């Protein structure tokens, strides 16, 4: 194979078209594109409004098995599949989430794909990009500042400072900020109280930006944010302290989808970026709906494994936005299946068909789960050079018994040429009319029953436990009119259970809900389980230690 180039070397060598030329492929006039340099741009709200009468293309979801340190390549496959569909003559647009700086400098890395299936400019996308995350961080923290300012200047709304629920955020992993005390230092600095920081992707403002359909809807949702409670336990909303207008102003440009291109000069929207382990894990509704008006096929991703990302895509995003996915792809690697079958990372290079077969139980569970939503599914085996024919045959045989196909994809090494078979099969599935999409549970089900339904049907848990305070809080929200909202379960991405070390397809485990949060603006209830943190920490040796500028001024170490 010769020298294997790194993702960043491949991205740097890309022959990019001017972003106006990418827009032209989609029929977007140059004057409706707001360029950020030569290779990235935002699409104007005016142009998006003009698309309202057009028919929609077909929506394809790319999801995956539970992630392992061996890697699965969900974003890489999303990009590769989009290129592959364009290669076989199907007008296709891909919709990805924006990467968070936290994982880029932590352990996970970026989210622009890999090898010869990437979106570019890779460095920009993985770093500051068009400033959307900074705008979200600023809007969120403006609200936090206004709350403490309201308390300082007489507290007209009667907010109980012990019951302020709005925390602060930053787009970086920093465990030291999880729990803090603010306003120390005397009367001039306000009233001291306990608070803390979450990572920006866990912000309700991020979820609102990703679920709002336009600026008017955005401002309404921002006003619906509950910032805390009075002594009589009545909620205080962001609009009560007149925060919604200024927050919307900060988010005005961030609401518009970002247009970039793949290495093969095919169009891509990269917009919004919540994590699926602590939030709803999908790119923006605006980007997806706009893409459906501009292309015959739209390929989008949902974060982490299908137990998190796909479930939230179906039960929150599709339910609220009226989307009807036509097909789904579940990404797996032989290496990751071996890890799910009990093999340590250091032994993944050795053939082990038995471990692959054992690990396929995880894949099978995800296939069955996606089918629960009435969506036809195919498996993409993201190829690694260490995969053996016997191991691949074991995956194919297992998946065939499930009544679908496992298609080996070589897009990382060969770009669209390596994913043609998958592209043809996905187009066939999407065109077949087989999809009969339906959410997992009805709006009318109680909040606790919704949590129990996801836990039993998707996680295969035997029981959901929660303290009386949690159950009482859910009952109170139902009394206040929030009982029809979907649930967004915060759970480890590494397992169907709440134990990150329990691989494969565990059954009969217990899901303990330790905390619930009402995201009234976003329109869902967050149930926090296990040891999941809404502000991640850095590992002992973070990726940032290996990121630097070389002598030519190029970035090294970003992936």
C-alpha positions in Angstrom: 0.0 0.0 0.0 3.0 2.3 0.3 3.1 5.1 2.8 -0.2 5.4 4.6 -1.1 9.1 4.9 -2.7 10.5 8.0 -6.2 12.0 7.8 -4.8 15.5 8.0 -2.3 14.9 5.3 -5.0 13.6 3.0 -7.3 16.6 3.8 -4.4 19.1 3.2 -3.8 17.6 -0.3 -7.5 17.9 -1.3 -8.3 19.8 -4.4 -11.2 21.9 -3.2 -13.6 23.8 -5.3 -14.7 27.3 -4.4 -17.6 27.1 -2.1 -19.8 29.0 -4.6 -19.2 26.1 -7.1 -20.4 23.6 -4.4 -23.5 25.7 -3.9 -24.1 25.8 -7.6 -24.3 22.0 -7.7 -27.3 22.4 -5.4 -28.9 25.3 -7.2 -28.0 27.8 -4.5 -27.4 31.3 -6.1 -24.0 32.8 -5.1 -25.8 35.8 -3.5 -27.6 33.4 -1.1 -24.3 32.0 0.2 -22.5 33.8 3.0 -18.8 32.7 2.5 -16.4 32.2 5.4 -13.2 32.2 3.4 -13.1 30.3 0.1 -14.1 26.8 1.3 -17.0 27.1 3.7 -20.2 29.2 3.9 -23.6 29.6 5.4 -26.8 29.3 3.4 -29.1 32.2 3.8 -32.4 32.0 5.7 -34.1 33.8 2.7 -33.0 31.0 0.3 -34.2 28.3 2.8 -37.6 29.9 3.0 -37.9 29.9 -0.8 -37.7 26.0 -0.8 -40.9 25.4 1.1 -42.9 24.2 -1.9 -40.4 21.6 -3.1 -40.9 17.9 -2.6 -38.6 16.1 -0.1 -35.8 13.6 -1.0 -35.3 10.4 0.9 -33.7 10.4 4.4 -31.1 7.8 5.2 -29.7 7.4 8.8 -26.2 6.1 9.5 -25.8 4.7 13.0 -23.5 2.1 14.6 -22.8 -0.6 17.1 -21.7 0.5 20.6 -18.3 2.3 20.2 -15.1 0.7 21.3 -11.4 1.8 21.4 -11.1 -0.2 18.2 -13.2 2.3 16.2 -16.2 2.0 14.0 -16.1 4.9 11.6 -19.7 6.1 11.6 -18.9 9.6 10.3 -16.4 8.2 7.8 -19.1 5.8 6.5 -21.6 8.7 6.3 -19.3 10.7 4.1 -18.3 7.6 2.1 -21.9 6.6 1.5 -22.7 10.2 0.3 -19.8 10.1 -2.1 -20.9 6.6 -3.2 -24.5 7.6 -3.9 -23.2 10.6 -6.0 -20.8 8.3 -7.8 -23.7 6.1 -9.0 -25.6 9.1 -10.2 -27.9 9.8 -7.2 -28.0 13.5 -6.2 -27.1 13.3 -2.6 -26.3 15.7 0.3 -24.8 14.6 3.6 -25.7 16.2 7.0 -23.2 15.9 9.8 -22.8 17.3 13.3 -20.1 19.8 14.1 -17.3 18.5 16.2 -16.8 19.7 19.8 -13.4 21.1 20.9 -13.6 18.9 24.0 -13.1 15.6 22.3 -10.7 17.0 19.7 -8.2 17.8 22.5 -9.3 15.0 24.7 -9.5 11.4 23.4 -12.1 10.9 20.7 -10.7 13.2 18.1 -12.6 15.1 15.5 -15.7 14.3 13.5 -14.9 15.1 9.9 -14.5 11.5 8.7 -11.3 9.8 7.8 -9.0 8.6 5.1 -10.5 9.3 1.7 -14.0 9.8 3.1 -13.7 13.2 4.7 -15.3 16.6 4.7 -13.0 19.6 4.2 -11.5 21.9 5.4 -10.9 19.3 8.1 -8.8 21.5 10.4 -11.4 24.4 10.4 -14.3 22.0 10.9 -12.7 20.4 13.9 -11.6 23.7 15.4 -13.5 27.0 15.4 -15.3 26.5 12.0 -17.8 29.3 11.5 -18.2 30.1 15.2 -21.5 28.3 15.9 -20.3 26.7 19.1 -18.9 30.0 20.3 -22.3 31.7 19.6 -24.1 28.9 21.5 -21.7 29.2 24.5 -22.1 33.0 24.5 -25.9 32.8 24.4 -26.0 30.2 27.1 -23.7 32.2 29.4 -25.5 35.4 28.7 -28.5 33.9 30.2 -26.5 32.7 33.2 -25.1 36.2 33.7 -28.6 37.7 33.4 -29.9 35.4 36.1 -27.2 36.4 38.6 -27.7 40.0 37.6 -31.4 39.7 38.2 -30.7 38.3 41.7 -28.3 41.2 42.4 -30.7 44.0 41.4 -33.6 43.1 43.6 -34.9 39.8 42.2 -38.2 41.1 40.9 -39.2 37.6 39.8 -38.7 36.1 43.3 -36.2 33.5 42.1 -35.1 31.1 44.9 -31.3 31.3 44.5 -31.1 27.7 45.9 -33.2 26.5 43.0 -31.5 28.1 40.0 -31.3 25.2 37.5 -29.4 27.0 34.7 -25.7 26.2 34.8 -22.8 27.6 32.7 -21.1 25.9 29.8 -17.8 25.9 27.9 -16.7 23.8 24.9 -13.9 22.0 26.6 -13.4 19.0 28.9 -12.8 20.4 32.4 -13.8 18.2 35.3 -12.6 21.0 37.8 -15.7 23.1 36.8 -18.3 20.4 37.3 -19.3 21.9 40.7 -18.4 25.5 41.6 -19.5 28.3 43.8 -20.0 31.7 42.1 -20.3 35.3 43.3 -17.7 34.9 46.1 -15.8 38.0 47.3 -18.4 40.2 49.1 -21.6 42.1 48.5 -20.3 43.8 45.3 -20.1 40.4 43.5 -23.6 39.3 44.2 -25.1 36.4 46.2 -22.9 33.3 46.5 -24.6 30.1 45.3 -23.7 26.6 44.1 -23.7 26.0 40.4 -21.4 24.3 37.8 -20.4 23.9 34.2 -21.5 21.5 31.5 -19.8 21.1 28.1 -21.4 23.3 25.4 -22.8 20.3 23.5 -24.9 19.4 26.6 -26.5 22.9 26.6 -30.2 23.2 26.1 -29.3 26.1 23.8 -27.5 23.6 21.5 -30.6 21.3 21.5 -32.8 24.3 20.8 -30.6 25.4 17.9 -30.7 21.9 16.5 -34.5 21.5 16.8 -35.8 24.9 15.9 -37.2 25.3 12.4 -36.5 29.1 12.0 -35.5 32.2 13.9 -39.1 32.8 15.2 -39.2 29.2 16.6 -35.7 29.7 18.0 -36.7 32.8 20.0 -39.9 31.1 21.2 -38.0 28.1 22.4 -35.3 30.2 24.1 -38.1 32.0 26.0 -39.5 28.6 27.1 -36.2 27.7 28.9 -36.9 27.2 32.7 -34.0 28.9 34.5 -35.1 28.0 38.1 -38.0 28.1 40.5 -39.5 30.5 43.1 -40.1 29.5 46.7 -43.6 28.3 45.8 -41.9 26.0 43.2 -43.4 27.8 40.3 -41.0 27.9 37.3 -39.2 31.0 36.1 -38.7 31.3 32.3 -35.9 33.0 30.3 -38.5 35.3 28.9 -39.4 36.4 32.4 -36.1 38.1 32.8 -36.2 39.3 29.1 -33.3 37.2 27.9 -34.8 35.5 24.9 -34.4 38.4 22.4 -30.7 39.0 23.1 -29.9 35.3 23.0 -31.6 35.0 19.6 -29.5 37.9 18.3 -26.4 36.0 19.3 -27.6 32.9 17.5 -28.9 34.6 14.3 -26.0 33.5 12.1 -25.4 30.2 13.9 -28.9 29.1 12.9 -28.0 28.9 9.2 -26.5 25.6 8.0 -22.8 25.4 7.1 -22.0 24.3 3.6 -18.7 22.5 2.9 -17.5 19.7 0.6 -16.2 16.2 0.7 -12.8 15.2 -0.7 -14.7 14.3 -3.9 -16.2 17.8 -4.1 -19.7 16.7 -3.1 -21.8 19.0 -1.0 -22.2 18.6 2.8 -24.0 20.4 5.5 -22.2 20.4 8.9 -24.4 22.0 11.5 -25.1 21.6 15.2 -23.4 19.1 17.4 -25.0 17.6 20.5 -23.4 14.4 21.9 -25.8 11.4 21.9 -24.6 10.1 25.3 -25.7 13.3 27.2 -28.0 15.0 24.6 -30.1 14.1 21.5 -27.1 13.6 19.3 -28.3 14.8 15.8 -27.4 17.6 13.5 -29.9 20.4 13.0 -33.5 20.1 11.8 -32.8 23.2 9.6 -29.9 21.5 7.9 -31.7 18.2 7.4 -34.9 19.7 6.1 -33.1 22.1 3.8 -31.0 19.2 2.4 -34.2 17.2 1.7 -35.4 20.0 -0.5 -32.1 20.2 -2.4 -31.2 16.6 -3.0 -32.9 13.3 -3.9 -31.1 11.5 -1.0 -29.9 12.9 2.3 -27.4 10.8 4.4 -27.2 11.9 8.0 -25.7 10.4 11.2 -26.7 10.1 14.8 -24.2 10.0 17.6 -22.6 6.9 19.1 -24.4 3.5 19.0 -27.9 3.0 17.8 -29.2 2.5 21.4 -28.5 6.3 21.9 -28.2 8.2 18.7 -30.7 6.3 16.5 -33.3 6.0 19.3 -33.1 9.8 19.9 -33.0 10.5 16.2 -36.3 8.6 15.8 -38.0 9.4 19.1 -37.0 13.1 19.4 -35.8 14.6 16.1 -38.1 12.7 13.6 -41.1 12.9 16.0 -40.8 16.6 16.5 -39.7 17.6 12.9 -42.1 15.3 11.1 -39.3 13.4 9.4 -39.8 9.9 7.9 -36.5 8.0 7.4 -36.5 5.7 4.4 -33.6 3.4 5.4 -30.8 3.0 8.0 -27.2 1.8 7.9 -25.5 0.2 11.0 -21.8 0.6 10.9 -19.5 -2.1 12.4 -15.9 -3.2 12.2 -14.5 -6.7 12.7 -12.1 -5.2 15.3 -15.0 -3.7 17.3 -17.0 -6.9 17.1 -14.0 -8.8 18.4 -13.8 -6.4 21.4 -17.5 -7.0 22.0 -16.7 -10.7 21.9 -14.1 -10.3 24.7 -10.8 -9.7 22.9 -8.4 -7.1 24.4 -7.2 -4.2 22.3 -3.7 -5.6 22.1 -4.9 -8.8 20.5 -7.2 -7.4 17.8 -4.6 -8.0 15.0 -5.0 -11.8 15.4 -7.7 -13.7 13.7 -10.4 -14.8 16.1 -13.6 -15.9 14.3 -15.2 -17.2 17.6 -14.8 -13.7 19.2 -16.3 -12.1 16.1 -19.3 -14.4 16.3 -19.8 -13.7 20.0 -19.5 -9.9 19.4 -22.1 -10.1 16.6 -24.7 -10.3 19.4 -24.2 -6.5 19.9 -24.7 -5.9 16.2 -27.8 -8.1 16.1 -29.4 -6.2 19.0 -28.9 -2.9 17.1 -30.4 -4.3 13.9 -33.5 -5.5 15.9 -33.8 -2.2 17.6 -33.8 -0.1 14.4 -36.4 -2.4 12.9 -38.6 -1.7 15.9 -39.1 1.8 14.4 -40.2 0.3 11.1 -37.1 1.3 9.2 -35.3 -1.2 6.9 -31.7 -1.7 7.7 -28.4 -2.8 6.1 -25.0 -3.4 7.8 -21.8 -1.6 6.6 -18.6 -3.4 7.6 -16.0 -0.7 7.6 -12.9 -2.6 6.4 -9.6 -2.7 8.2 -6.5 -4.2 6.6 -6.2 -6.7 9.5 -9.6 -8.2 8.7 -9.5 -11.8 7.5 -11.8 -13.5 5.0 -13.0 -15.9 7.7 -13.9 -13.1 10.1 -15.8 -11.2 7.4 -17.6 -14.4 6.3 -18.7 -14.9 9.9 -20.2 -11.4 10.0 -21.9 -11.9 6.7 -23.3 -15.3 7.8 -24.6 -13.9 11.1 -26.3 -10.9 9.4 -27.8 -12.9 6.7 -29.6 -14.9 9.3 -31.1 -11.6 10.5 -32.6 -11.2 7.0 -30.4 -8.4 5.8 -26.9 -7.8 4.2 -23.5 -7.1 5.6 -21.6 -5.2 2.9 -17.8 -4.7 3.2 -16.9 -1.1 2.6 -13.4 0.3 1.7 -14.2 4.0 1.5 -11.4 4.9 4.0 -8.8 3.6 1.6 -10.6 4.0 -1.8 -13.2 6.8 -1.4 -16.5 6.4 -3.3 -15.1 3.5 -5.4 -14.9 1.4 -2.2 -18.5 1.9 -1.2 -20.5 1.4 -4.5 -22.1 -1.8 -3.4 -23.4 -0.2 -0.2 -24.6 2.8 -2.1 -26.6 0.7 -4.6 -28.2 -1.4 -1.8 -29.1 1.7 0.3 -30.6 3.4 -2.8 -32.6 0.2 -3.5 -33.9 0.1 0.1 -34.7 3.8 0.2 -36.6 3.5 -3.1 -38.5 0.3 -2.1 -41.1 2.0 0.1 -40.5 -0.6 2.8 -40.1 2.0 5.6 -43.1 2.3 7.9 -41.5 4.6 10.4 -43.1 5.0 13.8 -41.7 6.2 17.2 -41.2 3.8 20.0 -43.8 5.2 22.3 -46.8 7.6 22.0 -46.8 11.2 23.4 -49.6 10.2 25.8 -47.5 7.7 27.7 -46.3 8.9 31.2 -42.7 10.2 31.5 -41.6 7.3 33.7 -43.2 4.8 31.3 -41.4 6.4 28.4 -38.1 5.9 30.2 -39.0 2.3 31.1 -40.0 1.6 27.5 -36.7 2.8 26.1 -34.8 0.9 28.9 -36.7 -2.4 28.3 -37.2 -2.4 24.5 -33.9 -0.8 23.5 -31.5 -1.5 26.3 -33.1 -4.9 27.3 -33.0 -3.8 31.0 -35.1 -5.7 33.5 -36.0 -2.7 35.6 -35.7 1.1 35.9 -35.1 2.4 39.4 -35.4 6.0 40.6 -35.5 7.8 44.0 -38.8 9.2 45.2 -37.6 12.7 44.5 -37.0 11.8 40.8 -40.5 10.2 40.5 -42.1 13.1 42.3 -40.4 15.6 39.9 -41.6 13.7 36.9 -45.2 13.7 38.3 -44.9 17.5 38.9 -43.9 18.1 35.3 -46.8 16.1 34.1 -49.1 18.2 36.2 -47.5 21.3 34.7 -48.3 20.1 31.2 -45.0 18.6 30.1 -46.1 15.0 30.2 -46.3 14.7 26.4 -42.6 15.4 25.9 -40.2 12.7 24.7 -37.4 11.5 26.9 -33.7 12.0 26.3 -31.7 9.4 28.3 -28.1 10.3 29.2 -26.3 7.0 29.3 -22.8 5.6 28.7 -22.2 5.0 25.0 -20.1 1.9 25.5 -22.8 -0.5 26.6 -26.5 -1.2 26.3 -26.4 -1.1 30.1 -25.3 1.8 32.4 -22.0 -0.1 33.0 -19.4 1.0 30.4 -17.5 -2.3 30.9 -20.5 -4.5 30.0 -20.0 -5.3 26.3 -21.9 -7.5 23.9 -25.7 -7.7 24.4 -26.4 -7.8 28.1 -29.9 -8.5 29.4 -31.7 -8.2 32.7 -29.7 -5.3 34.0 -31.0 -2.4 36.1 -31.1 1.2 34.8 -31.0 3.7 37.7 -32.1 7.3 37.0 -30.3 9.5 39.4 -31.4 12.9 38.1 -34.0 14.3 35.7 -33.9 17.7 34.0 -36.6 19.5 32.1 -35.5 21.1 28.8 -38.7 22.9 28.2 -37.3 25.0 25.3 -35.8 22.0 23.5 -38.9 20.0 24.2 -37.7 16.9 26.1 -37.0 15.5 29.5 -33.4 14.5 30.2 -33.0 11.4 32.4 -29.4 11.0 33.7 -28.3 7.4 34.4 -25.3 5.6 35.9 -22.1 7.6 36.2 -22.6 9.7 33.0 -21.2 13.2 33.3 -22.5 16.3 31.4 -19.0 17.8 31.7 -16.4 15.3 30.6 -12.8 15.1 31.9 -9.6 14.8 30.0 -7.7 11.5 30.0 -4.2 11.0 31.5 -2.6 11.6 28.1 -5.0 13.9 26.1 -4.8 14.3 22.4 -3.8 18.0 22.9 -0.3 16.8 23.9 0.2 15.7 20.3 -1.3 18.7 18.5 1.1 21.4 17.4 2.1 23.7 14.5 5.0 22.4 12.4 7.8 24.5 10.9 5.7 25.2 7.8 2.9 26.5 10.0 0.6 23.5 9.4 -1.4 21.8 12.1 -0.1 18.4 13.1 -1.8 15.8 15.3 -5.4 16.7 14.7 -7.5 13.7 13.6 
